[in-house]
Protein backbone atom coordinates (compact mmCIF):
# COMPACT_ATOMS: atom_id res chain seq x y z
CA UNK A 1 0.00 0.00 0.00
CA UNK A 2 2.84 2.34 0.91
CA UNK A 3 4.60 1.62 -2.39
CA UNK A 4 1.35 2.34 -4.24
CA UNK A 5 1.02 5.69 -2.46
CA UNK A 6 4.61 6.62 -3.36
CA UNK A 7 3.99 5.79 -7.02
CA UNK A 8 0.83 7.90 -6.93
CA UNK A 9 2.75 10.85 -5.44
CA UNK A 10 5.50 10.48 -8.05
CA UNK A 11 2.97 10.40 -10.87
CA UNK A 12 1.20 13.48 -9.48
CA UNK A 13 4.49 15.36 -9.16
CA UNK A 14 5.49 14.43 -12.71
CA UNK A 15 2.13 15.60 -14.01
CA UNK A 16 2.44 18.88 -12.11
CA UNK A 17 5.90 19.50 -13.59
CA UNK A 18 4.65 18.77 -17.12
CA UNK A 19 1.80 21.24 -16.67
CA UNK A 20 4.18 23.88 -15.33
CA UNK A 21 6.52 23.48 -18.29
CA UNK A 22 3.79 23.21 -20.92
CA UNK A 23 3.80 26.88 -21.91
CA UNK A 24 7.46 27.71 -21.25
CA UNK A 25 10.38 27.93 -23.63
CA UNK A 26 14.16 28.02 -23.68
CA UNK A 27 16.06 30.73 -25.51
CA UNK A 28 19.75 30.57 -26.45
CA UNK A 29 21.94 33.22 -28.09
CA UNK A 30 25.57 32.39 -28.83
CA UNK A 31 28.38 34.92 -29.38
CA UNK A 32 32.15 34.90 -29.97
CA UNK A 33 32.90 37.15 -27.01
CA UNK A 34 32.21 37.15 -23.27
CA UNK A 35 31.42 40.92 -23.07
CA UNK A 36 29.09 40.57 -26.06
CA UNK A 37 27.34 37.67 -24.36
CA UNK A 38 26.89 39.62 -21.12
CA UNK A 39 25.53 42.61 -23.03
CA UNK A 40 23.21 40.30 -24.97
CA UNK A 41 21.96 38.68 -21.75
CA UNK A 42 21.38 42.12 -20.22
CA UNK A 43 19.28 43.17 -23.21
CA UNK A 44 17.26 39.93 -23.14
CA UNK A 45 16.44 40.41 -19.46
CA UNK A 46 15.39 44.01 -19.94
CA UNK A 47 13.32 43.41 -23.09
CA UNK A 48 10.81 40.89 -21.67
CA UNK A 49 9.85 38.87 -18.63
CA UNK A 50 12.40 36.06 -18.89
CA UNK A 51 14.83 34.59 -16.38
CA UNK A 52 18.54 34.19 -17.04
CA UNK A 53 19.46 30.54 -16.40
CA UNK A 54 23.17 31.04 -16.95
CA UNK A 55 25.97 30.82 -19.49
CA UNK A 56 27.68 28.00 -21.31
CA UNK A 57 31.25 28.34 -22.63
CA UNK A 58 32.38 25.61 -25.02
CA UNK A 59 35.80 26.94 -25.96
CA UNK A 60 37.24 28.79 -28.97
CA UNK A 61 35.60 31.96 -27.68
CA UNK A 62 32.04 30.67 -28.08
CA UNK A 63 29.65 31.66 -25.27
CA UNK A 64 25.90 31.12 -24.97
CA UNK A 65 23.40 33.00 -22.81
CA UNK A 66 20.40 30.85 -21.80
CA UNK A 67 17.04 32.31 -20.76
CA UNK A 68 13.71 30.77 -19.83
CA UNK A 69 10.16 32.04 -19.62
CA UNK A 70 6.87 32.12 -21.47
CA UNK A 71 7.05 31.27 -25.15
CA UNK A 72 6.18 34.78 -26.33
CA UNK A 73 8.59 36.38 -23.84
CA UNK A 74 11.44 34.09 -24.85
CA UNK A 75 10.89 34.78 -28.56
CA UNK A 76 10.98 38.53 -27.90
CA UNK A 77 14.05 38.21 -25.68
CA UNK A 78 15.97 36.15 -28.24
CA UNK A 79 15.08 38.59 -31.00
CA UNK A 80 16.43 41.47 -28.90
CA UNK A 81 19.52 39.43 -28.01
CA UNK A 82 20.23 38.63 -31.65
CA UNK A 83 19.98 42.30 -32.62
CA UNK A 84 22.35 43.25 -29.80
CA UNK A 85 24.90 40.58 -30.69
CA UNK A 86 24.74 41.63 -34.37
CA UNK A 87 25.47 45.22 -33.38
CA UNK A 88 28.65 43.99 -31.69
CA UNK A 89 29.48 41.87 -34.73
CA UNK A 90 29.75 38.78 -32.49
CA UNK A 91 26.61 36.74 -33.23
CA UNK A 92 27.12 33.01 -33.82
CA UNK A 93 23.63 31.50 -33.62
CA UNK A 94 20.33 31.58 -31.73
CA UNK A 95 17.58 29.13 -30.84
CA UNK A 96 14.10 29.07 -29.29
CA UNK A 97 12.72 25.76 -27.98
CA UNK A 98 9.03 25.90 -27.02
CA UNK A 99 7.99 23.38 -24.37
CA UNK A 100 11.38 21.63 -23.98
CA UNK A 101 11.23 17.96 -23.05
CA UNK A 102 12.27 17.34 -19.40
CA UNK A 103 15.07 15.01 -20.48
CA UNK A 104 16.92 18.04 -21.87
CA UNK A 105 17.12 19.54 -18.39
CA UNK A 106 18.56 16.38 -16.92
CA UNK A 107 21.42 15.97 -19.41
CA UNK A 108 22.22 19.41 -20.77
CA UNK A 109 23.41 22.33 -18.59
CA UNK A 110 20.22 24.34 -19.03
CA UNK A 111 18.69 24.02 -15.59
CA UNK A 112 18.74 26.80 -13.03
CA UNK A 113 22.17 27.55 -11.57
CA UNK A 114 21.03 30.37 -9.32
CA UNK A 115 19.80 28.44 -6.28
CA UNK A 116 23.30 27.92 -4.83
CA UNK A 117 24.11 31.61 -5.16
CA UNK A 118 20.82 32.56 -3.53
CA UNK A 119 21.39 30.26 -0.55
CA UNK A 120 25.03 31.02 0.28
CA UNK A 121 24.26 34.30 2.03
CA UNK A 122 27.18 36.13 0.45
CA UNK A 123 27.02 39.84 -0.18
CA UNK A 124 28.08 40.46 -3.75
CA UNK A 125 28.91 43.80 -5.33
CA UNK A 126 25.57 45.29 -6.29
CA UNK A 127 24.11 48.57 -7.49
CA UNK A 128 27.29 49.31 -9.42
CA UNK A 129 27.99 49.55 -13.12
CA UNK A 130 29.85 46.72 -14.83
CA UNK A 131 32.73 47.22 -17.23
CA UNK A 132 34.22 44.42 -19.34
CA UNK A 133 37.38 44.57 -21.45
CA UNK A 134 38.25 41.47 -23.46
CA UNK A 135 41.71 40.93 -24.91
CA UNK A 136 43.47 38.21 -26.84
CA UNK A 137 46.39 37.31 -24.64
CA UNK A 138 46.94 37.47 -20.89
CA UNK A 139 49.59 40.25 -20.87
CA UNK A 140 47.16 42.61 -22.59
CA UNK A 141 44.53 41.72 -19.98
CA UNK A 142 46.88 42.46 -17.08
CA UNK A 143 48.02 45.74 -18.63
CA UNK A 144 44.46 46.83 -19.35
CA UNK A 145 43.38 45.96 -15.80
CA UNK A 146 46.24 47.97 -14.32
CA UNK A 147 45.41 50.95 -16.55
CA UNK A 148 41.73 50.83 -15.56
CA UNK A 149 42.49 50.72 -11.83
CA UNK A 150 44.84 53.72 -12.16
CA UNK A 151 42.51 55.74 -14.37
CA UNK A 152 39.41 55.83 -12.15
CA UNK A 153 37.91 54.76 -8.85
CA UNK A 154 36.94 51.19 -9.85
CA UNK A 155 37.54 47.70 -8.48
CA UNK A 156 38.70 44.66 -10.40
CA UNK A 157 36.01 42.12 -9.49
CA UNK A 158 37.15 39.09 -11.51
CA UNK A 159 38.37 37.87 -14.87
CA UNK A 160 37.00 35.26 -17.25
CA UNK A 161 38.66 32.93 -19.80
CA UNK A 162 36.68 31.51 -22.74
CA UNK A 163 39.38 29.89 -24.87
CA UNK A 164 41.08 30.92 -28.11
CA UNK A 165 43.33 33.21 -26.07
CA UNK A 166 40.39 35.42 -25.07
CA UNK A 167 40.15 36.70 -21.49
CA UNK A 168 37.97 39.41 -19.97
CA UNK A 169 38.63 41.77 -17.07
CA UNK A 170 35.47 42.66 -15.13
CA UNK A 171 35.45 45.92 -13.15
CA UNK A 172 32.84 47.54 -10.90
CA UNK A 173 32.18 51.13 -9.90
CA UNK A 174 30.00 54.11 -10.67
CA UNK A 175 28.86 54.61 -14.25
CA UNK A 176 31.19 57.56 -14.84
CA UNK A 177 34.21 55.85 -13.32
CA UNK A 178 33.61 52.61 -15.22
CA UNK A 179 33.29 54.49 -18.52
CA UNK A 180 36.58 56.32 -17.94
CA UNK A 181 38.34 53.14 -16.83
CA UNK A 182 37.14 51.08 -19.80
CA UNK A 183 38.40 53.73 -22.22
CA UNK A 184 41.83 53.67 -20.57
CA UNK A 185 41.84 49.86 -20.64
CA UNK A 186 41.03 49.82 -24.34
CA UNK A 187 44.02 51.98 -25.26
CA UNK A 188 46.38 49.96 -23.08
CA UNK A 189 45.16 46.63 -24.45
CA UNK A 190 45.67 47.84 -28.03
CA UNK A 191 49.14 49.08 -27.15
CA UNK A 192 50.23 45.76 -25.62
CA UNK A 193 48.38 43.21 -27.73
CA UNK A 194 44.92 42.79 -29.22
CA UNK A 195 41.64 44.24 -28.01
CA UNK A 196 38.66 42.01 -28.85
CA UNK A 197 35.58 43.57 -27.22
CA UNK A 198 34.41 46.00 -24.54
CA UNK A 199 31.12 46.50 -22.71
CA UNK A 200 29.68 48.91 -20.11
CA UNK A 201 26.42 47.98 -18.36
CA UNK A 202 25.18 50.94 -16.29
CA UNK A 203 22.36 49.30 -14.32
CA UNK A 204 22.69 45.51 -14.22
CA UNK A 205 19.69 43.54 -13.05
CA UNK A 206 19.99 41.18 -10.08
CA UNK A 207 19.76 38.05 -12.23
CA UNK A 208 22.67 39.26 -14.34
CA UNK A 209 24.62 40.00 -11.16
CA UNK A 210 24.20 36.44 -9.92
CA UNK A 211 25.63 34.88 -13.07
CA UNK A 212 28.81 36.95 -13.25
CA UNK A 213 32.00 35.73 -11.58
CA UNK A 214 33.17 37.61 -8.50
CA UNK A 215 36.63 37.21 -6.99
CA UNK A 216 36.71 35.80 -3.47
CA UNK A 217 38.17 39.05 -2.12
CA UNK A 218 34.92 40.82 -3.07
CA UNK A 219 32.66 38.32 -1.28
CA UNK A 220 31.86 38.99 2.35
CA UNK A 221 31.76 35.76 4.31
CA UNK A 222 30.25 35.30 7.72
CA UNK A 223 32.92 35.62 10.38
CA UNK A 224 33.22 32.70 12.82
CA UNK A 225 32.41 33.19 16.47
CA UNK A 226 35.61 34.03 18.37
CA UNK A 227 35.86 32.18 21.68
CA UNK A 228 38.32 33.08 24.49
CA UNK A 229 41.84 31.89 23.71
CA UNK A 230 42.66 30.70 27.22
CA UNK A 231 39.66 29.04 28.82
CA UNK A 232 41.62 28.36 32.02
CA UNK A 233 42.17 32.04 32.73
CA UNK A 234 40.42 33.00 35.92
CA UNK A 235 37.81 35.71 35.81
CA UNK A 236 38.63 38.59 38.14
CA UNK A 237 35.80 39.33 40.52
CA UNK A 238 34.27 42.75 40.11
CA UNK A 239 34.47 45.02 43.17
CA UNK A 240 31.09 46.30 44.23
CA UNK A 241 30.81 49.97 45.15
CA UNK A 242 27.94 51.14 47.33
CA UNK A 243 26.16 54.20 45.99
CA UNK A 244 25.07 56.95 48.41
CA UNK A 245 21.45 57.24 49.47
CA UNK A 246 19.99 60.07 47.44
CA UNK A 247 17.36 60.81 50.13
CA UNK A 248 20.09 61.74 52.64
CA UNK A 249 22.05 64.07 50.33
CA UNK A 250 21.63 67.80 51.07
CA UNK A 251 19.76 69.63 48.37
CA UNK A 252 21.03 73.08 47.50
CA UNK A 253 18.42 75.26 45.86
CA UNK A 254 19.64 78.35 44.07
CA UNK A 255 17.13 81.11 43.55
CA UNK A 256 17.52 83.28 40.50
Number of C-alpha atoms within 10 A of each C-alpha: 6 7 8 9 10 11 12 12 12 12 12 12 12 13 12 12 12 14 11 11 17 15 14 19 21 23 30 23 27 26 26 26 31 31 28 27 26 26 23 27 30 23 22 30 23 13 17 18 16 25 21 23 23 22 23 16 18 11 14 13 17 20 25 25 27 27 28 25 22 20 20 15 22 29 22 18 29 28 19 21 29 25 14 21 25 15 11 20 14 20 23 16 13 17 16 20 15 20 16 15 12 12 8 11 12 10 9 8 14 20 15 15 15 14 9 10 12 10 8 9 12 13 11 17 18 15 15 18 21 27 31 29 28 30 29 20 19 17 14 23 27 20 19 31 28 16 20 29 19 13 17 18 15 25 18 18 22 18 20 17 17 19 16 13 13 24 26 28 24 25 25 25 23 17 18 13 18 29 22 16 29 29 17 20 31 25 14 22 26 16 13 16 17 18 22 20 21 22 21 21 20 18 14 20 14 11 16 17 17 21 16 16 13 19 12 11 9 15 14 12 12 9 6 6 6 6 7 8 7 7 8 7 8 7 7 6 6 6 6 6 6 6 6 8 7 8 7 7 8 7 8 6 6 5 4 3
